Amino acid sequence: LTVGPLDDDNRRQFKLPPGMRNGVIVENIDDDSRAARSGLQLGDVILEVGRKPIAGVADFEKRYSEARNRLLLLVYRGGGTLFLVLPNK
């Protein structure tokens, strides 16, 4: 799983709303990874981890590394949001 910032290039490439500023975008995902099996997809925007908003990549990485077993993610996809559970270990 590789996440990136919500910069202008990523907003344009993944056709995201111009006002979307917080969160991280899934830039790359291995088809056989835990992240893919949890339902994450290329172009998803992770808005929250553990019901706490994500400001950017460093914020996501910190929360991911601190998680014990799994992460509850709020994800923006295709104009709507959904919750996904990502196993951490």
N, CA, C and O atoms as CSV, one atom per row, in Angstrom:
chain,resi,resn,atom,element,x,y,z
A,1,LEU,N,N,0.852,-1.184,0.000
A,1,LEU,CA,C,0.000,0.000,0.000
A,1,LEU,C,C,0.890,1.237,0.000
A,1,LEU,O,O,1.733,1.410,0.881
A,2,THR,N,N,0.696,2.080,-0.981
A,2,THR,CA,C,1.406,3.359,-1.033
A,2,THR,C,C,0.363,4.470,-1.072
A,2,THR,O,O,-0.538,4.465,-1.911
A,3,VAL,N,N,0.501,5.424,-0.148
A,3,VAL,CA,C,-0.414,6.562,-0.122
A,3,VAL,C,C,0.362,7.826,-0.462
A,3,VAL,O,O,1.571,7.916,-0.244
A,4,GLY,N,N,-0.360,8.792,-0.997
A,4,GLY,CA,C,0.263,10.062,-1.366
A,4,GLY,C,C,-0.600,11.231,-0.932
A,4,GLY,O,O,-1.726,11.044,-0.473
A,5,PRO,N,N,-0.073,12.426,-1.076
A,5,PRO,CA,C,-0.789,13.635,-0.659
A,5,PRO,C,C,-1.923,13.983,-1.622
A,5,PRO,O,O,-1.944,13.544,-2.772
A,6,LEU,N,N,-2.839,14.763,-1.133
A,6,LEU,CA,C,-3.924,15.260,-1.990
A,6,LEU,C,C,-3.478,16.569,-2.629
A,6,LEU,O,O,-4.014,17.637,-2.332
A,7,ASP,N,N,-2.496,16.469,-3.504
A,7,ASP,CA,C,-2.027,17.650,-4.217
A,7,ASP,C,C,-2.836,17.821,-5.507
A,7,ASP,O,O,-3.677,16.990,-5.847
A,8,ASP,N,N,-2.562,18.909,-6.206
A,8,ASP,CA,C,-3.321,19.203,-7.427
A,8,ASP,C,C,-3.193,18.089,-8.466
A,8,ASP,O,O,-4.168,17.748,-9.136
A,9,ASP,N,N,-1.997,17.525,-8.601
A,9,ASP,CA,C,-1.794,16.456,-9.588
A,9,ASP,C,C,-2.663,15.240,-9.272
A,9,ASP,O,O,-3.318,14.700,-10.163
A,10,ASN,N,N,-2.673,14.808,-8.016
A,10,ASN,CA,C,-3.490,13.647,-7.633
A,10,ASN,C,C,-4.984,13.947,-7.735
A,10,ASN,O,O,-5.764,13.085,-8.141
A,11,ARG,N,N,-5.383,15.160,-7.370
A,11,ARG,CA,C,-6.814,15.509,-7.499
A,11,ARG,C,C,-7.243,15.452,-8.959
A,11,ARG,O,O,-8.338,14.986,-9.275
A,12,ARG,N,N,-6.373,15.928,-9.848
A,12,ARG,CA,C,-6.677,15.906,-11.284
A,12,ARG,C,C,-6.656,14.466,-11.820
A,12,ARG,O,O,-7.583,14.049,-12.514
A,13,GLN,N,N,-5.603,13.712,-11.499
A,13,GLN,CA,C,-5.452,12.345,-12.017
A,13,GLN,C,C,-6.602,11.437,-11.586
A,13,GLN,O,O,-7.096,10.641,-12.384
A,14,PHE,N,N,-7.031,11.554,-10.331
A,14,PHE,CA,C,-8.071,10.671,-9.818
A,14,PHE,C,C,-9.458,11.327,-9.820
A,14,PHE,O,O,-10.415,10.784,-9.268
A,15,LYS,N,N,-9.546,12.516,-10.459
A,15,LYS,CA,C,-10.829,13.215,-10.630
A,15,LYS,C,C,-11.544,13.436,-9.296
A,15,LYS,O,O,-12.714,13.088,-9.136
A,16,LEU,N,N,-10.817,14.021,-8.348
A,16,LEU,CA,C,-11.357,14.308,-7.021
A,16,LEU,C,C,-11.894,15.727,-6.978
A,16,LEU,O,O,-11.477,16.574,-7.767
A,17,PRO,N,N,-12.822,15.995,-6.057
A,17,PRO,CA,C,-13.335,17.356,-5.926
A,17,PRO,C,C,-12.204,18.330,-5.606
A,17,PRO,O,O,-11.332,18.016,-4.795
A,18,PRO,N,N,-12.207,19.514,-6.235
A,18,PRO,CA,C,-11.112,20.464,-6.038
A,18,PRO,C,C,-10.965,20.921,-4.583
A,18,PRO,O,O,-9.862,21.269,-4.161
A,19,GLY,N,N,-12.029,20.927,-3.829
A,19,GLY,CA,C,-11.969,21.381,-2.440
A,19,GLY,C,C,-11.468,20.337,-1.457
A,19,GLY,O,O,-11.278,20.646,-0.281
A,20,MET,N,N,-11.252,19.114,-1.907
A,20,MET,CA,C,-10.798,18.052,-1.001
A,20,MET,C,C,-9.334,18.292,-0.649
A,20,MET,O,O,-8.461,18.222,-1.514
A,21,ARG,N,N,-9.072,18.572,0.608
A,21,ARG,CA,C,-7.713,18.936,1.039
A,21,ARG,C,C,-7.121,17.975,2.063
A,21,ARG,O,O,-5.903,17.796,2.089
A,22,ASN,N,N,-7.938,17.352,2.904
A,22,ASN,CA,C,-7.435,16.475,3.957
A,22,ASN,C,C,-7.586,15.016,3.567
A,22,ASN,O,O,-8.531,14.628,2.880
A,23,GLY,N,N,-6.628,14.217,4.025
A,23,GLY,CA,C,-6.637,12.796,3.727
A,23,GLY,C,C,-5.425,12.418,2.898
A,23,GLY,O,O,-4.557,13.247,2.623
A,24,VAL,N,N,-5.380,11.150,2.503
A,24,VAL,CA,C,-4.314,10.643,1.633
A,24,VAL,C,C,-4.949,9.793,0.549
A,24,VAL,O,O,-6.000,9.188,0.757
A,25,ILE,N,N,-4.318,9.750,-0.590
A,25,ILE,CA,C,-4.858,8.976,-1.700
A,25,ILE,C,C,-4.062,7.686,-1.872
A,25,ILE,O,O,-2.840,7.675,-1.730
A,26,VAL,N,N,-4.760,6.612,-2.176
A,26,VAL,CA,C,-4.100,5.335,-2.448
A,26,VAL,C,C,-3.530,5.417,-3.860
A,26,VAL,O,O,-4.268,5.404,-4.845
A,27,GLU,N,N,-2.182,5.502,-3.940
A,27,GLU,CA,C,-1.501,5.642,-5.230
A,27,GLU,C,C,-1.093,4.295,-5.817
A,27,GLU,O,O,-0.980,4.156,-7.035
A,28,ASN,N,N,-0.874,3.311,-4.963
A,28,ASN,CA,C,-0.460,2.001,-5.429
A,28,ASN,C,C,-0.911,0.968,-4.404
A,28,ASN,O,O,-0.843,1.210,-3.198
A,29,ILE,N,N,-1.371,-0.181,-4.887
A,29,ILE,CA,C,-1.817,-1.236,-3.992
A,29,ILE,C,C,-1.535,-2.587,-4.643
A,29,ILE,O,O,-1.879,-2.818,-5.802
A,30,ASP,N,N,-0.912,-3.459,-3.889
A,30,ASP,CA,C,-0.610,-4.807,-4.370
A,30,ASP,C,C,-1.903,-5.620,-4.343
A,30,ASP,O,O,-2.584,-5.665,-3.319
A,31,ASP,N,N,-2.243,-6.257,-5.452
A,31,ASP,CA,C,-3.503,-7.004,-5.555
A,31,ASP,C,C,-3.626,-8.117,-4.520
A,31,ASP,O,O,-4.738,-8.521,-4.181
A,32,ASP,N,N,-2.506,-8.614,-4.015
A,32,ASP,CA,C,-2.526,-9.722,-3.064
A,32,ASP,C,C,-2.246,-9.265,-1.626
A,32,ASP,O,O,-1.884,-10.082,-0.779
A,33,SER,N,N,-2.411,-7.972,-1.349
A,33,SER,CA,C,-2.104,-7.431,-0.026
A,33,SER,C,C,-3.320,-7.460,0.899
A,33,SER,O,O,-4.459,-7.621,0.461
A,34,ARG,N,N,-3.042,-7.299,2.182
A,34,ARG,CA,C,-4.134,-7.177,3.166
A,34,ARG,C,C,-5.007,-5.967,2.850
A,34,ARG,O,O,-6.225,-6.004,3.025
A,35,ALA,N,N,-4.375,-4.901,2.387
A,35,ALA,CA,C,-5.123,-3.686,2.058
A,35,ALA,C,C,-6.118,-3.952,0.931
A,35,ALA,O,O,-7.268,-3.521,1.008
A,36,ALA,N,N,-5.687,-4.660,-0.117
A,36,ALA,CA,C,-6.588,-4.979,-1.235
A,36,ALA,C,C,-7.701,-5.914,-0.774
A,36,ALA,O,O,-8.860,-5.734,-1.147
A,37,ARG,N,N,-7.351,-6.910,0.034
A,37,ARG,CA,C,-8.378,-7.837,0.532
A,37,ARG,C,C,-9.388,-7.143,1.444
A,37,ARG,O,O,-10.524,-7.599,1.570
A,38,SER,N,N,-8.983,-6.047,2.077
A,38,SER,CA,C,-9.920,-5.314,2.930
A,38,SER,C,C,-10.894,-4.474,2.111
A,38,SER,O,O,-11.904,-4.000,2.631
A,39,GLY,N,N,-10.582,-4.292,0.813
A,39,GLY,CA,C,-11.478,-3.548,-0.066
A,39,GLY,C,C,-10.918,-2.237,-0.568
A,39,GLY,O,O,-11.558,-1.577,-1.386
A,40,LEU,N,N,-9.734,-1.833,-0.102
A,40,LEU,CA,C,-9.137,-0.596,-0.611
A,40,LEU,C,C,-8.828,-0.727,-2.088
A,40,LEU,O,O,-8.473,-1.804,-2.568
A,41,GLN,N,N,-8.967,0.396,-2.814
A,41,GLN,CA,C,-8.727,0.403,-4.251
A,41,GLN,C,C,-7.869,1.596,-4.635
A,41,GLN,O,O,-7.827,2.601,-3.925
A,42,LEU,N,N,-7.190,1.475,-5.756
A,42,LEU,CA,C,-6.422,2.573,-6.317
A,42,LEU,C,C,-7.336,3.788,-6.465
A,42,LEU,O,O,-8.444,3.667,-6.988
A,43,GLY,N,N,-6.888,4.945,-6.014
A,43,GLY,CA,C,-7.680,6.167,-6.132
A,43,GLY,C,C,-8.573,6.459,-4.948
A,43,GLY,O,O,-9.151,7.543,-4.866
A,44,ASP,N,N,-8.702,5.503,-4.016
A,44,ASP,CA,C,-9.467,5.774,-2.790
A,44,ASP,C,C,-8.769,6.868,-1.997
A,44,ASP,O,O,-7.542,6.962,-2.005
A,45,VAL,N,N,-9.546,7.689,-1.316
A,45,VAL,CA,C,-8.996,8.701,-0.427
A,45,VAL,C,C,-9.331,8.299,1.004
A,45,VAL,O,O,-10.501,8.175,1.365
A,46,ILE,N,N,-8.298,8.096,1.811
A,46,ILE,CA,C,-8.492,7.757,3.218
A,46,ILE,C,C,-8.631,9.070,3.971
A,46,ILE,O,O,-7.686,9.853,4.064
A,47,LEU,N,N,-9.825,9.299,4.508
A,47,LEU,CA,C,-10.135,10.549,5.196
A,47,LEU,C,C,-9.887,10.472,6.698
A,47,LEU,O,O,-9.462,11.448,7.316
A,48,GLU,N,N,-10.158,9.297,7.282
A,48,GLU,CA,C,-10.020,9.124,8.728
A,48,GLU,C,C,-9.410,7.760,9.030
A,48,GLU,O,O,-9.598,6.797,8.288
A,49,VAL,N,N,-8.685,7.704,10.123
A,49,VAL,CA,C,-8.195,6.449,10.685
A,49,VAL,C,C,-8.634,6.421,12.139
A,49,VAL,O,O,-8.310,7.324,12.910
A,50,GLY,N,N,-9.370,5.382,12.512
A,50,GLY,CA,C,-9.855,5.289,13.885
A,50,GLY,C,C,-10.755,6.439,14.278
A,50,GLY,O,O,-10.721,6.907,15.416
A,51,ARG,N,N,-11.557,6.890,13.337
A,51,ARG,CA,C,-12.510,7.993,13.524
A,51,ARG,C,C,-11.846,9.335,13.812
A,51,ARG,O,O,-12.467,10.234,14.379
A,52,LYS,N,N,-10.574,9.464,13.414
A,52,LYS,CA,C,-9.848,10.726,13.552
A,52,LYS,C,C,-9.382,11.166,12.168
A,52,LYS,O,O,-8.785,10.376,11.436
A,53,PRO,N,N,-9.651,12.426,11.802
A,53,PRO,CA,C,-9.270,12.915,10.475
A,53,PRO,C,C,-7.765,12.813,10.229
A,53,PRO,O,O,-6.958,12.944,11.149
A,54,ILE,N,N,-7.414,12.578,8.978
A,54,ILE,CA,C,-6.025,12.477,8.550
A,54,ILE,C,C,-5.652,13.772,7.829
A,54,ILE,O,O,-6.329,14.193,6.892
A,55,ALA,N,N,-4.563,14.393,8.283
A,55,ALA,CA,C,-4.110,15.641,7.665
A,55,ALA,C,C,-3.253,15.386,6.429
A,55,ALA,O,O,-3.283,16.168,5.478
A,56,GLY,N,N,-2.486,14.289,6.439
A,56,GLY,CA,C,-1.598,14.015,5.316
A,56,GLY,C,C,-0.889,12.690,5.490
A,56,GLY,O,O,-1.255,11.884,6.346
A,57,VAL,N,N,0.133,12.467,4.670
A,57,VAL,CA,C,0.841,11.188,4.637
A,57,VAL,C,C,1.499,10.873,5.976
A,57,VAL,O,O,1.364,9.754,6.471
A,58,ALA,N,N,2.204,11.825,6.572
A,58,ALA,CA,C,2.891,11.575,7.847
A,58,ALA,C,C,1.889,11.204,8.934
A,58,ALA,O,O,2.161,10.329,9.756
A,59,ASP,N,N,0.754,11.852,8.941
A,59,ASP,CA,C,-0.309,11.567,9.913
A,59,ASP,C,C,-0.825,10.134,9.731
A,59,ASP,O,O,-0.990,9.404,10.708
A,60,PHE,N,N,-1.077,9.737,8.483
A,60,PHE,CA,C,-1.527,8.372,8.209
A,60,PHE,C,C,-0.480,7.361,8.651
A,60,PHE,O,O,-0.812,6.390,9.332
A,61,GLU,N,N,0.772,7.570,8.278
A,61,GLU,CA,C,1.833,6.621,8.621
A,61,GLU,C,C,1.987,6.478,10.139
A,61,GLU,O,O,2.219,5.376,10.637
A,62,LYS,N,N,1.861,7.578,10.866
A,62,LYS,CA,C,1.959,7.531,12.331
A,62,LYS,C,C,0.838,6.684,12.912
A,62,LYS,O,O,1.084,5.814,13.748
A,63,ARG,N,N,-0.379,6.929,12.479
A,63,ARG,CA,C,-1.522,6.170,13.009
A,63,ARG,C,C,-1.459,4.703,12.605
A,63,ARG,O,O,-1.844,3.830,13.383
A,64,TYR,N,N,-0.980,4.424,11.401
A,64,TYR,CA,C,-0.840,3.038,10.949
A,64,TYR,C,C,0.188,2.314,11.816
A,64,TYR,O,O,-0.037,1.173,12.221
A,65,SER,N,N,1.301,2.959,12.098
A,65,SER,CA,C,2.353,2.311,12.888
A,65,SER,C,C,1.942,2.120,14.344
A,65,SER,O,O,2.432,1.204,15.004
A,66,GLU,N,N,1.061,2.957,14.850
A,66,GLU,CA,C,0.603,2.860,16.243
A,66,GLU,C,C,-0.519,1.847,16.440
A,66,GLU,O,O,-0.792,1.433,17.567
A,67,ALA,N,N,-1.163,1.451,15.360
A,67,ALA,CA,C,-2.321,0.545,15.472
A,67,ALA,C,C,-1.886,-0.823,15.967
A,67,ALA,O,O,-0.817,-1.315,15.607
A,68,ARG,N,N,-2.712,-1.423,16.785
A,68,ARG,CA,C,-2.402,-2.728,17.356
A,68,ARG,C,C,-2.790,-3.864,16.392
A,68,ARG,O,O,-1.919,-4.611,15.944
A,69,ASN,N,N,-4.065,-3.999,16.075
A,69,ASN,CA,C,-4.533,-5.129,15.263
A,69,ASN,C,C,-5.135,-4.712,13.932
A,69,ASN,O,O,-4.836,-5.309,12.897
A,70,ARG,N,N,-5.972,-3.702,13.955
A,70,ARG,CA,C,-6.648,-3.289,12.722
A,70,ARG,C,C,-6.999,-1.817,12.797
A,70,ARG,O,O,-7.032,-1.211,13.868
A,71,LEU,N,N,-7.259,-1.265,11.630
A,71,LEU,CA,C,-7.592,0.149,11.514
A,71,LEU,C,C,-8.975,0.296,10.898
A,71,LEU,O,O,-9.297,-0.367,9.912
A,72,LEU,N,N,-9.783,1.158,11.476
A,72,LEU,CA,C,-11.058,1.520,10.875
A,72,LEU,C,C,-10.806,2.748,10.018
A,72,LEU,O,O,-10.390,3.793,10.518
A,73,LEU,N,N,-11.061,2.615,8.725
A,73,LEU,CA,C,-10.804,3.700,7.779
A,73,LEU,C,C,-12.108,4.265,7.237
A,73,LEU,O,O,-13.020,3.514,6.893
A,74,LEU,N,N,-12.194,5.583,7.162
A,74,LEU,CA,C,-13.271,6.233,6.421
A,74,LEU,C,C,-12.676,6.595,5.068
A,74,LEU,O,O,-11.688,7.325,4.985
A,75,VAL,N,N,-13.290,6.075,4.010
A,75,VAL,CA,C,-12.739,6.186,2.656
A,75,VAL,C,C,-13.734,6.902,1.752
A,75,VAL,O,O,-14.932,6.617,1.770
A,76,TYR,N,N,-13.211,7.844,0.957
A,76,TYR,CA,C,-13.999,8.496,-0.087
A,76,TYR,C,C,-13.750,7.747,-1.381
A,76,TYR,O,O,-12.607,7.505,-1.766
A,77,ARG,N,N,-14.841,7.383,-2.048
A,77,ARG,CA,C,-14.746,6.673,-3.331
A,77,ARG,C,C,-15.956,7.026,-4.188
A,77,ARG,O,O,-17.096,6.873,-3.749
A,78,GLY,N,N,-15.717,7.487,-5.382
A,78,GLY,CA,C,-16.786,7.701,-6.352
A,78,GLY,C,C,-17.914,8.607,-5.892
A,78,GLY,O,O,-19.074,8.370,-6.229
A,79,GLY,N,N,-17.594,9.629,-5.138
A,79,GLY,CA,C,-18.609,10.587,-4.712
A,79,GLY,C,C,-19.263,10.280,-3.384
A,79,GLY,O,O,-20.108,11.050,-2.928
A,80,GLY,N,N,-18.899,9.175,-2.744
A,80,GLY,CA,C,-19.476,8.811,-1.453
A,80,GLY,C,C,-18.404,8.307,-0.505
A,80,GLY,O,O,-17.232,8.216,-0.869
A,81,THR,N,N,-18.809,7.982,0.703
A,81,THR,CA,C,-17.874,7.475,1.695
A,81,THR,C,C,-18.309,6.108,2.203
A,81,THR,O,O,-19.489,5.760,2.160
A,82,LEU,N,N,-17.340,5.343,2.681
A,82,LEU,CA,C,-17.610,4.035,3.257
A,82,LEU,C,C,-16.539,3.740,4.304
A,82,LEU,O,O,-15.453,4.319,4.279
A,83,PHE,N,N,-16.857,2.840,5.215
A,83,PHE,CA,C,-15.896,2.396,6.212
A,83,PHE,C,C,-15.309,1.061,5.768
A,83,PHE,O,O,-16.016,0.193,5.258
A,84,LEU,N,N,-13.999,0.916,5.973
A,84,LEU,CA,C,-13.303,-0.345,5.713
A,84,LEU,C,C,-12.419,-0.664,6.913
A,84,LEU,O,O,-11.935,0.243,7.591
A,85,VAL,N,N,-12.213,-1.934,7.171
A,85,VAL,CA,C,-11.323,-2.364,8.255
A,85,VAL,C,C,-10.069,-2.933,7.610
A,85,VAL,O,O,-10.131,-3.870,6.814
A,86,LEU,N,N,-8.924,-2.346,7.970
A,86,LEU,CA,C,-7.632,-2.759,7.423
A,86,LEU,C,C,-6.844,-3.477,8.502
A,86,LEU,O,O,-6.482,-2.857,9.503
A,87,PRO,N,N,-6.567,-4.766,8.334
A,87,PRO,CA,C,-5.709,-5.463,9.303
A,87,PRO,C,C,-4.311,-4.859,9.287
A,87,PRO,O,O,-3.778,-4.549,8.221
A,88,ASN,N,N,-3.718,-4.693,10.461
A,88,ASN,CA,C,-2.391,-4.093,10.544
A,88,ASN,C,C,-1.295,-5.134,10.700
A,88,ASN,O,O,-0.163,-4.891,10.283
A,89,LYS,N,N,-1.586,-6.249,11.270
A,89,LYS,CA,C,-0.535,-7.254,11.549
A,89,LYS,C,C,-0.780,-8.513,10.755
A,89,LYS,O,O,-0.007,-9.466,10.855
